[in-house]
Amino acid sequence: MPRPLIDTDIPDSLYADLQLDPKIQPAAPIADHWQNPESLFLTGATGFLGAYLVQGLMARTQATIYYLSRQKTIQEANERLVQQLHSYQVWQEEYRPRLVPVLGDLAQPRLGLDERSFVELAAKVQLIVHNGSWVNNLHDYARLKPTNVGGTHELLRLAALQRTKPIHFLSSMAIFFSAAHPLTTPIRDDDLPQYSQTLRGGYTLSKWVADRLMLFAQDRGFPVVIYRPVRVGGHSRTGVSKVGQDGSFDLLNTLIQGSVELGLFPDLDVEIPLVPVDYVSGAVVQLASQQNAWGHAFHLVNPHPMPWAELYSLLCDCGYSLEKIPYREWLCRVKQQAASLPPRNSLAVLQLMLATPNNLQVQRPPFVTETVQRFLAGSTVACPPLDRALMGTYLRYFQQVGYLPPPPQFQDK
């Protein structure tokens, strides 16, 4: 039964973007072999989460992975993906024969393919994992819309062509960070993400529209599964994290680096809601083979976040000399030090990231995780608590790759 569009204050221009082409219908039978696909289509393969989706899909299936790439040639696309998988320590040479680039662009009609190639791709694949988006918290909605909203339209169009294909969509919990969802009201997996003018940032708004389009597709009978992770952190066993590979940064990691560089730590009263990247990728790969997951949205959050004060305590126990000061004073010191250093220094990056929406201080409503826990019960996929052991794994990785210096007492030994 269709979900009512009960938001009352959606601007006309945004309302128009929520209209899913009526021609996009799941009229054809479900693709054969979708549970153990011979071929599947993946967007966002070169990103941080994308690398681990490749690893998980390689391990769990025998599928050929067709992946979307904006590179100009097949060779450049292959080199780019291999480089990224190497940087996140997941590349295996045996992957190569099963990775096939599709040269295109999420922002273009038919993903940048001609009509014949688009239809041929639809005929080849039995499953779609839509992880790709333009992640930029500084751009406005209009600039991000072609990729993040238009691309979602085109992926649903691809899912409807030839045989109907299950589509697994990576959304974001940030679509609930607005006045439409009070901080005192728990958010359940089947709750509708409501619109509010307080929804912060063009990127979050574009993900909100894309998420709603996927919900409308579910209402039409598409086998759609939506995943909404909170902040995605490093790998729980290796510690591999986003630390500037290919210009990719993480706010928490950058803040830790900047605080160690300054010798100052901001005093905040927040929790760190990090989920390891291998938990998110593992959940997607596990649920991709379950027909009873169709029509659901899953909240991928950490039931055991780390208190901010515990991070400070851990850094001090690791040997870093840090003075805790009020956040505003700390922010002023970041700005002052960044201005005295050459352009594009780490503190300048940190200052820019702190000015974006949905930073670490954003208040979040509580999220219910009963549904995903029930669906993952009996599997090996579980979210580890963000405790001192896990955060210690991340800090050791930071030191190994030179992102953090060794603690002062070890520097001369």
N, C-alpha and C positions, 0 to 999 in steps of 0.2 A: 504494500500500500504506500503511495507516495507520501513523503514527509511534507507537511505544510510549510510554505515559506512564510514564517510568522514574524520575521524581522520587519519592523515598520519604518525604519529610518534609512534604508539603503538608498544612496543617491541613484538617480536615473541611469547615469553612465555605468555605474557598477552593476546595477540590476541587469543591464543589457549584456554584460560580460558573463552573467550567470546563466544565460540561455544556451543550453546545449542543443546543437544542431538537431532538429527533429529527424533528420535522415540517419543519425547515428543510433541504430537499434540492434539489439542482440537477436536478430531474426534467424541466423544460421545455427545449426547444431554446434555443440561444444567441440572444440578441436580434440582429435584423438591424441592419446598419449600425454595429455597435459600433466598428469601426475608424475610422470617420468619422461619429460619432453626430450625429443630428439634434437630440437632446436628451440631456442628462446631468444627474446630481444631484451637488451638491457640498456638503459640510459644512465648517464652519470658514472660510467665505469672507471674513469680516471680520477675521481674524487676519493676522499679519505674513506668514507663508507663504501663507495663503489668498489674499491680495491678488495675489501673483505667480502662483499657480495660475490665478486668474481671467485674468490677463494672458496667460499661456501658452496656456490653453485657447481664449481668444478668437482668438489669432493662428494657432493650428494647426488649429482646427476651425471649422466654421460653425454649431456647435451652439447651441441655446438652453440656457442654464445655469439650472437650477432650484436655488436655494440655500436651505438651512435657516436660518431666522431666528427668534429668540425675541422679536422686536418684536411689538407688539399689532396693528398695522395694516400694510397693504401699503405705504402712504406712508412710515411710520416705518422700515420695513425697507429700502426703497429709499434713503431719505436716509442711513440709517446706513451702508449699503454704499458709497455714493458718497463719503461723508465719509472713510471708512477708505481707500478707494482713492486719494483725493486726498492723504491724509496720507502715503502711501507712494509718491506720485508716479507712479502707474500709470493713473489714471483717463483714459478717453477717452469723449467723449460718444457716439460710435458704439456703445459697449457697451450703452447703455441698453435698446434694444429686445430684446436677447438675454439680459437678466437678469431672472429671474422668482422672486420670493421665495415660499418655502413656510413659512407661519407654523406653527412647531412647536417641539419641544424634544427633544434627544437623550435626556434623562433619563426620558421618558414612553413608555409602550407605544405602538407604531406611530408613534413620533416625535411624539406629541401630536396626531396626525391621527385623524379618525374612520375607520372601516373602509372606507367608500366612497372617501374621499379618498386613503387609503393605497394602495388597489388602483389607483385612477386614476393616481397618481404612478408606480407600478410599471409601468403600461402605457405611460406617456409616454416614459420614459428608457431609453437603451440602455447606459449606463455609469454607474458610481458612483465618486466619489473621496471617500473618508472621511478628511478632515483634521481634523475637529472634535474637541475634547476640552476638559475643564475643567482648565486648567493652573494648579495651585496646589500648591506644594511645602510648604505649611504644613498643609494639611488631611489628615486620615487617610483610609485606604482606604474606610471605610464611607461617608464623605461624598461621595467622588468616584465610587464604584461605579455609581450609577444612570446618570450621564452617560457615563463612560468604558468601562464594561463593558456596562451595559444598552443603551447606544446602539449598541454594536458588534453585539449580538444583533439589534437591530431593523434595522440596515443589512443584515445578512445575510438577514433575513426579507424585506426589500424586494427584495434581489437575486434571491431565489428565486421571487417572485411573477410571474405572467404569463410572460414570457420570462426565461431566466437571463441575468443581467447581470454582466459582469466588474466586479470591485470592487478598487479600488486603495487600500490602507490605509497611512496614515502612522503608523508606530510610533516607536520610539526605541532608540538603541544603549544607553541606560542600563539596559535590562532585563538586560544582561550584566554589570553592575557589582556583582558579588557574589562570595562565596567559592566559589560553584558553578563559577565560571570563573576558574581560576588566572591570575595575571598573566603567567605564562611560556608559556601555551598560546594560540596564535593562534586567533581566532574566524573561522570561515568562514561564508559566506552560508547554507549549508544546515545549520549547527549549531543544535541545539534549545536555546532559552533555558531553562536549568534553574532550578528554584526553590531559593531559599536564604533562611533567616531573616535573613541579612545584607543582603538586598535592601532598599535604603534609601528610605523615604518612601512615603506613600500614593499619590502620583501615579505614581511608577515602578512600584509594585506593580499599580496599575490598568492601566497600559500593558502590563505583563507578561501579565496575564490576557487582555486584549484581543488581544494578539499571538498567544497560544496558541489563542484561539478562532478566529482567522483561519487558523492552521495546521491546526486540526481541519477547518475548512471546506474547505481545500485537499484534505485527505484524502478528503472526501466527493465531490470532483470539481468543486467551485466554481472558476471562473476567478479566483482571488485572487492579487494581487501585493502584497507587503509591502515597504515602504521604511523603513529604519532609519537616519535621520541622527544624527550627533552634534550638538554645539552649532551651531545655525543662526545665521550672522552676516549682515551687511549685504550689499547688492547689490554685486557685484564691479566694476561700472562707475560707477554713480552714487554709491555709498557709503551710500545710504539704509539706515538701521538703526533698531532699536528704541531710542528715546531718550525714552520716556515718552508717546508718542502714546496717548491713551485709557488711560493708566495702565499701559501695557505697557513693561516694563523688561527689560534684558538684564544679566546679572551682570558680564560682562567690561566692557561699556560703562560701567556704573555704577562699577565699580572704577577704571577709567581716570579718570572724572570726579572721583571722590572723592580719588584720589591727587594729581591736579593741584590740587584745592582745598586739600589738606593740605600739599602740597609734599613729601610722603613717599611712597615706593614700597615695597611689600612684597618681601622677598627670598625667592623661591620657586625650587624646582628642578623645574619642570613644563614641559610643552609646551602650546601653545594649539591645540586640535584643531578649529578653526573651519571650517565649510563655508559658502560664500556662499549666500544664499537663492535666487539665480537658478540656481545649479547644482542645488539640490534640486528646485525647481519644474520646471526644464528636463528633469531626468531622469524625473520622473513623467510629464510630458506626452509625452516621446519614447517611453517604454516603454509608455504606455497604448495605443498602436496596434500593439503587437507580441504576437501570439498566443504566441510561444515564451517570453514572459516569464511566462505564467501558471504558477502553482505555485512561483515563485521568491521569495526574499527578497533584497533588495539592500542592501548596506552603503554608506551615503553618508558617507564620511569623507574627510578631507584627507590624501593621501599625504605631503604636505609641510607639517606644522604648524610654527608659529613657536616657537622656544625663548623661555622667559619673559624671559631676560636680553636678548634682542634687542628685545623690546617696550620695556624700560627704556631701552636705548640709543637707540631711535628717538625716544622722547618727549624725551629729552635733546637729541638732534640737532635736533629741531623747535623747540627754544628754551625748553622747560619746565624749570624749576629743581627737580629732584627729588633728595632724599636717600634712598638705599636703606637700609632698616633691617630687622631680623628681623621675620618675619611676626607673631609674638605681640605684639611691641612696637607694630608698625603697627596691629594690631587694637585694642589698648588705646587708641591715639590716636584711632582712628575712633570708638570708644565715647565717649570723653571729649568730643570735639568735637561729636558728635551730641547729647549730653545738654545741651550749652550753647546749642543752637539751637532755634528754634521747632519744634513738632511737624511731622512729615511732611517733614523736610528730606532732602536727597539722601544725607547720610551715615547718617541713620537707616534709609533704604531699603537702603543698602549693607550696614549691619550686619545687618539682617533677612535679606537674601539670602545673606550669608555663613554664616548659621546653618542654612541649609536643606541637605538631602541633595544629593549629586551636585554639590557646588560645584567650584571650579577645582582643588582639591587632590586630588580623588578619583582614585585610581590606576585606570587602564584597561588591560585586556588588549590586545594588538595585534589589529587587524582586517584581514582579507584582503579586498582589493577587486577581485580578478581577474574575478569574475563580472560586476559592473556595468561594468567597463572593457571587457569583451568584448562585452556587449550594446550599449554606447554607441559602440563603434568605428565609424568612418565617419560619425558625426553631428557636429554642432557643439557638443555638450554635453560639457564636460570641467571638472573641478574645478581652478581655478587655485591655485598654491601660496600659502600664507599667508606672503608675504614682505614686505619693507619697502614695496614699491610698493603692494600691496593694503592693508596696514594704514594706509599713508599716505592712501589714498583714503578710508578710514573716518574718520581724524582730520580731514581737510579737511571732510568732511560735518559732523562734530561742531562744528567752528568755524563753518561756514556757518549752522547753525541755532541757534547760541548755546548748545549743550550744553557746549562747552569754550570758555573765553576764548582770545583770541589770545595767543601767547607774549608774555612781558613786554616783549621788545625791540620788539614791534610795536604795543603798546597805546597808545603816545603818538604814533604816526606817522599 
